[in-house]
């Protein structure tokens, strides 16, 4: 992945290969600074695509990736579908990647530093549409629903209006993402395959 830098891939690989659930779980590394010195796997609701390992047999069993999620939300959707079908998802703390989201930079606003991701318009549309679809498709925890609304809707609109360039095309994409996510039915989940 062009925007991802591994810090300790060998620890990650060793952990996954020695884990008892290795064929029955999805694994992802910790993002950013390491909180632990040794790899520790903890069950979680989802991991991001960068650095994630999904066993092919598991992926086939749940019906593969949904083609409608080509720009964003791919990781969240597949993790929730796997968990819905009794598979586990693990974040491996102590194994880390540095992930660059969009064209990250910091801007000053009212004396405070604000992180701006400066996503291209097509990505903003996909982020908003796909996460709204995920909210329709799965019973998400309250904190995650609030995170989606706060981070992907309110914060993106705020940043585009006040801190980013290409305001018109980005706002148009946000409106398209909102209308598609709210008005269109979400993709159908594929049936579980038996092996």
Buried (B, 14 or more C-beta within 10 A) or exposed (E): EEEBEBBBEEBBBEBBEEBEBBEBBBBBBBBEEBEEEEBBBEEBBBBBBBBBBBBEEBBEBBBBBBEBBEBBBBBBBBBBBBBBEEBBBBBBBBBBBEBEBBEEEEBEEEEEEBEBBBBBBBBBBBBBBBBBBBBEBBEBEEEBBEEBBEEBBEBBBBBBEEBBEEEEBBBBBBBBBBBBBEEEEBBEBEEEEEE
